[in-house]
Amino acid sequence: MFKIKLKVLLVAAAAVLMSACAASGPKVHTDRDPTASLSSYKTFGFYDQLLGDRARYSTIMSNRLRAATIEQMAKLGYTYDVRSPQLRINFFLQVSDKVDVRSTPVTGFRPLAWGPREVETVGYKTGTLRIDLVDSARSSSVWQAVAQGRISDEAMRNPGPAVDEAVRSIFRQFPDTTRN
């Protein structure tokens, strides 16, 4: 029972994470192996056990991520191959609780800068999504993208569109635009 609740919590957290990236326009950073020619790969697939799926089954979030990634990779001209892909894709998700502390002077005349201040704390969540493309033959990463962003309340309520947009944001940074 505890494992099921933990898994549901992780799925919800991952959904929130992905939503965050999409809602506030994630910051996307990429890196690639300069010796790898991304246009030489024709097929892609996924690892059997994704980093985001610590259980022995696919989560709702990993299924959403797979579907969004398949769509983006197909737009780039790659073919999905379950059996022997040239590229394997993996995901990593993390949701963090953050707190901002804001301090503002209390209104009214103050001859000096000192005096009472209002302190406000604001809690929110941030999310990180990393997508790795790995050369299957060499077991070596050839491209990696990391999207980070603040998670909105709307994204928490409805993560599907936010996940799609986060993955689109990542693949907009894909360096090989000659495939289309």
C-alpha positions in Angstrom: 0.0 0.0 0.0 2.8 2.4 0.9 4.6 1.6 -2.4 1.5 2.4 -4.4 1.0 5.8 -2.5 4.6 6.6 -3.1 4.4 5.8 -6.8 1.2 7.9 -7.1 3.1 10.8 -5.4 6.1 10.4 -7.7 3.9 10.4 -10.7 2.1 13.5 -9.5 5.4 15.2 -8.8 6.7 14.3 -12.2 3.6 15.7 -13.8 3.9 18.9 -11.9 7.5 19.1 -12.9 6.8 18.8 -16.5 4.0 21.2 -16.2 6.2 23.7 -14.6 8.6 23.6 -17.5 5.8 24.3 -20.0 3.8 26.9 -18.0 6.6 29.4 -17.4 8.6 28.7 -20.5 11.4 26.5 -19.3 15.1 27.4 -19.6 16.6 24.7 -21.8 20.3 23.9 -21.9 21.8 21.3 -24.2 25.1 19.5 -24.7 26.3 17.1 -27.3 29.1 14.8 -28.2 31.0 16.8 -30.9 32.3 13.6 -32.5 28.8 12.2 -33.0 26.9 13.0 -36.2 23.3 13.1 -35.2 22.1 12.9 -38.8 23.8 9.5 -39.2 21.2 7.9 -36.8 18.0 6.7 -38.3 16.1 4.9 -35.5 15.4 5.5 -31.8 13.8 3.7 -28.9 13.7 3.8 -25.2 15.4 2.0 -22.4 13.4 -0.8 -20.9 13.7 0.7 -17.4 13.7 4.5 -17.6 15.4 6.6 -14.9 12.1 8.1 -14.0 10.4 4.7 -13.4 11.9 3.3 -10.2 9.1 0.8 -10.1 9.1 -2.2 -12.5 6.3 -0.7 -14.6 5.7 2.3 -16.8 4.2 5.3 -15.0 1.6 7.6 -16.4 4.2 10.3 -16.6 6.8 8.1 -18.5 4.0 7.1 -20.9 3.3 10.8 -21.6 7.0 11.6 -22.0 7.4 8.7 -24.4 4.4 9.8 -26.5 5.6 13.4 -26.7 9.2 12.3 -27.5 8.1 9.9 -30.2 6.1 12.8 -31.8 9.1 15.1 -31.7 11.7 12.6 -32.9 9.4 11.6 -35.8 9.1 15.3 -36.8 12.9 15.3 -36.9 12.9 12.3 -39.3 13.8 9.5 -37.0 11.9 6.2 -37.0 10.7 4.6 -33.8 12.2 1.1 -33.5 11.3 -1.0 -30.4 13.7 -3.9 -31.2 17.1 -2.5 -32.2 17.2 1.3 -32.2 20.4 3.1 -33.0 19.6 5.7 -30.3 18.1 5.0 -26.9 16.3 7.7 -25.0 16.1 8.1 -21.3 14.4 10.7 -19.0 15.1 12.0 -15.6 12.6 14.1 -13.6 12.9 16.0 -10.4 10.5 18.2 -8.5 11.8 20.5 -5.8 10.0 22.6 -3.2 11.3 26.2 -3.1 10.6 29.1 -0.8 11.2 32.8 -1.6 11.5 35.2 1.3 10.5 38.8 0.4 11.2 41.7 2.8 9.7 45.1 2.2 9.6 48.2 4.5 6.3 48.9 6.2 4.7 51.9 4.7 4.8 55.3 6.4 7.4 58.0 7.1 10.8 56.6 8.2 13.6 59.1 8.6 16.1 56.3 8.6 16.3 53.1 6.6 15.7 51.0 9.7 12.3 50.1 10.9 9.7 47.5 10.8 9.6 45.3 7.7 7.0 43.0 6.3 8.4 39.5 5.6 6.5 37.3 3.2 7.4 33.7 2.3 6.1 32.2 -0.9 6.3 28.5 -1.5 6.4 27.0 -5.0 7.7 24.0 -7.0 10.3 23.9 -9.6 10.9 21.1 -12.0 13.8 19.6 -14.1 13.4 17.3 -17.0 16.5 15.8 -18.7 16.3 13.9 -21.9 19.4 11.9 -23.0 20.0 10.4 -26.4 22.4 7.5 -26.2 24.3 5.7 -29.0 23.1 2.1 -28.5 26.3 0.6 -30.0 28.7 2.6 -27.9 26.5 3.1 -24.8 27.5 6.7 -24.8 25.4 9.8 -24.6 25.4 11.9 -27.9 22.9 14.6 -26.9 21.4 15.8 -23.7 18.9 18.5 -22.9 17.8 19.8 -19.6 14.7 22.0 -19.1 14.1 23.8 -15.8 11.2 25.9 -14.8 8.7 26.9 -12.2 5.5 24.8 -11.9 2.3 26.7 -12.2 -0.9 25.9 -10.4 -2.6 25.2 -13.8 0.1 22.8 -14.8 -0.4 21.0 -11.6 -4.1 20.6 -12.3 -3.7 19.6 -16.0 -0.2 18.2 -16.6 -0.7 16.7 -20.1 -0.5 19.8 -22.2 2.4 21.1 -20.1 4.4 17.9 -20.6 3.9 18.1 -24.3 5.1 21.7 -24.3 8.1 20.9 -22.2 9.2 18.2 -24.6 8.6 20.5 -27.6 10.7 23.2 -25.9 13.5 20.7 -25.5 13.5 19.5 -29.1 13.3 23.0 -30.4 17.0 23.1 -29.3 17.9 20.0 -31.2 20.9 20.9 -33.3 20.3 18.8 -36.4 17.6 20.7 -38.4 18.7 19.3 -41.8 16.6 16.1 -41.2 13.2 17.7 -42.1 
